[in-house]
Amino acid sequence: MSEQPPERRIALFQRKEIRRVIHNNEWWFVVEDVVLALIDSRDPKQYIQRMKQRDPELQKGWVQFVHTLSVPTDGGQQTMLCANTEGLFRIIQSVPSPKAEPFKRWLAKVGYERIQEIEDPELASKRTRAIYKAKGYSDDWIEKRMRSIAIRDELTDEWKKRGVKEQREYSILTAEISKATFGLTPTEYVELKKLKRENLRDHMTDLELIFSMLGEAATTEIARNKDVQGFNPNKQAAREGGTVAGNARRELEQRSGRKVVTSENYLSLTQSAKKAKRVKG
């Protein structure tokens, strides 16, 4: 489950669209789009191949600064070659274009806000709160959502320290916590709420957020206290942490007579709130 707040996924350079995606807390840009903006080629893929042939050093270091990432497009998620700011500066060196220098300045400007947020996490928090507020979320919900992001970050930092490196492993561990907490993997949860590409936790109720936080906080605590190392021990810790939250969820459901897991999403919740407000008015 992605924990990034809503972001503009397309930037414009001289009216040319540059698709981008957040990866490792920074912008990564679609290489083909960048090349297309610089040279107006009809076949950027072929140009990239010729460019690497002309520049052996670029060819040699290509896999170090160009990664294949999943990028949201009009046709859905697609895997595409992407580079961060540093990687693009290296690629631009091999593109003879009068637009190179203006593009470098544009790239620095686009990345400036992200750099500000990295240097001042409080600024990132304020911007995220403002985004949720503008989308109509309540202050109480926003507080829980911000706390859930902090707890998630703490858990992923702990996983990094304990030998969990690959994105695939993060997804597996997250699924273990979710399954033990709610009886559903994130994929199953998304299907239940009838979401497409939206962030699952942005569509959780207060209680769903609370129990997701409990499962992840418990996993962090167990991993630390048991000093687990490596993927499989962390997987067991994830299952145990999720079980703590799952047991608490089931007890609440038994005492309250109401299920915590719901098919409601943010859209349906806001629609219900608007109807209730009209009735009260």
N, C-alpha and C positions, 0 to 999 in steps of 0.2 A: 504494500500500500504506500503510495507516494505521500510524503509529508510536505511537499512544496505547496505554498499558497498559490492562488490563481495568478498566472503570469501571462503577458502578451507573448504569444509563441511566434509571431512574425514581426520582423523589423523591416524598415524601409531604408534603402540606400539609393538616393537619386531615382526614386520611384520603382526601384527593383526590390522585389520581396526576398528577404533572407530568412529562411526558417531556422529556428533555434530551439534548444531544449536545455533544461537545467540538468547538469550531471556533476556530481561531487561539489555541489554548492556553487557552481559557476555556469555561465552561458557557454554552450557548445553550438556552433553554427554549421549548417549543412554546406559541405565543401563545394558541391556542384552549384549551389545558389550563389556562392561567393565568386566562383570562377565566371559564372554567367553574367554577374553584375559588372565584372571587371573587363571582360573581353567581348561581350555580346556574341558569344559563340552559339551556333545552333546545336552543337554536340559537345557539351562540357565534359562528358565522360571520356570521349576520345581525346580532348585537349589535355585532360589530367594525365592520361597515359603517356602522351607525347612529352608533357612537361616533366614527368618523372624520368623518362628516357634521356632528356636533355641534361638533367641535373642528377648525377649519380648519388650525390650526398643526400638529396631530398628523397630519392628512392630508398636509400639505406635506412634513413631515419623515419620513414613514413609511418610504420606501425607504432612508433613511439608517441607520435603526436596526432595521429588520426585514428579515431575509434568508430566502430560500428554501433550506433545507438538507435533506440526506438524513438521515432519522431512522429508527433501527431500531425496528420495531414487531413485534407478534406475527405480522402478515401479511407480514413482510419489510420491506425498505427503502422508505420513502415520503418524498416531498418535502413539507415542511411549513413554514409560516411560523414563524420562530423569532426570538427577541430575547435579547441578553445582559442582564446585570444592569442596566447603564445604560439600555438601551432599555426594559426592563420598568418601571423607575422612572418613565419618561416616560409609558408607557401607563397605569400605575396612576393617574396624576393625572387621567385622564379616566374613571375607573371609580368612581362613587359607591357605595362599599361599606364597611360597618363592618369588613370583613376586610382592608381595604387596609393599615392600619398593622401588624397582625400578620403580614401577608404580607411586608411590607418587612423586618421583623425576621427572618422565616424565610429570606428570600432572602439576607440578609447572612450568616446562619449557614451556609447551604449553600455560599456562595461563599468562606467563610473558609479552608477547607482548601486550596482552589485558590490563593488569594492567598498563603498560607503557602509553597506549593510554588514559586510564581513568585519570591517574595522569597528563598527558600532552596532552590536547585535540589538541594542535597544531600539535603534532606528528601524531595523528590519521588523521588530515586533510591532512597533507603532504602525508601520505601513501595512502589515498583515491585518492588524485589528481594523484599520480603516477600510481595507478591502472587504472584510466580513461585514462590517457595519453598513457599508454601501449596498451590500447584497441583501440586507434586511434581517440578518441574524440578531438575536437579542443579546444584550450585554452579558447576561448570565451564561448563555451558551458560548459566547466568545471567550469568556474566562476559562471555561472548561476546555475548549478547543486549544487555546494557547498553552494550557497546562499539559494537555495530551501531547502536543508537539515537543515540549521540553522533556517530558518523560521518555518519549520515543527517541529523541536525540541522545539522552543519557544511556539508553539501552544499546543503541547502535554503536556509541563510543565504547561501551563495555565489550561488545562483540569484537570490535576491531582489536582491542587489547588482548583478547583471548583467542585470537587465531582465526576468526571468521572474516574472510576477505572478499569472496566473490558475491556479486549481486544475487546470483541464483541461490546461494546459501542463506542470504538474508531473507529471501522470499520464502524459503522452506521453513526457517525458524519462525517467521511471522505467521505462517500458516499453522504451525504447531500450536502457538499461543492462542490464535483465534479459534481453532477447532476445539481446544480444551476449554476455552472460556465460553464460547457461544454455541458450540456444536456445529459450526460452519467454518469453512476456509474462507479467506477473503473473496475468492472467485465465486463461491456459492453465495456469499453475502451480497455481492454486487448483483448477482442474478435475482436474488430475493427482492432486492430494492429496485429492480428494473433500471439499473444505471447502465450507462454506456462507457464513456471515458472519464466520467466525473470521479473525484476523489471520494472513496467510500466514507471516510470519517467526516467529511463535510456534510454527509447525509445521515449521520447518526443522531439519535435522540440523546438527551442528557444522560440517561441511565446507560445507554450503549457506550457512550464515551467514558463514563465512570468505570465501567467494568473492563473496557479495553485498557484504560490506564492502570487499573489494578493488576491485570494480567501481565503487563509489561514491566510495571514497577516490581512485582513479585519475582519475575524472571531475573531482573537485574540484581535484586537482593540475593537470590539463590545462587546465581553465577558467582557473585563476589564472595559470599560466605563459604562456598564449596571450592572456590578458586579453580573453576573448571577451565580446561584448555582444549582447544580444537573443536571441530564441527560437531562430532557425535555427542560429547559431553554437554555442549551448549544446547544441542537439540533436546537432550533429556531435561536440562534445566528449563528450557522453554515450555516443555510439556508440563513440568511440575508447576511452573509459575502460572500457566494458563489454568491448571486444575484448581489452584487456590481461588482464582477469580470465578471459575465455573461453579465451584461449590457454593460460593457466596451468592452467585446469581440464582442458582436453584433454590437456595434457602429463602431468598427474597421473593421469588415467584411463588413458593409454597405458602409463605405467610401473607403475601399481598393478594394472591389469587389472580395475578396478571403476568403475562409473559414479558420479558425484557426485550427479546429479539423481535423486531417488527419489520414489516415490509414497507413501512412509511419511509419516505425520503424527504429531503429538504423541500422539494416542490410541493409535495402533498401536505407537509406540515404547515408551510406558509399559506397555502390555499385554505386549510382548515382554520388557521388563525384569522385570516381575512374574513371568512364567513362568520366566525364567532363575533368579530368586532362589528360587522354589519348588523347582526342580530341584536347585539347589546345596544347599538346606537339606535 
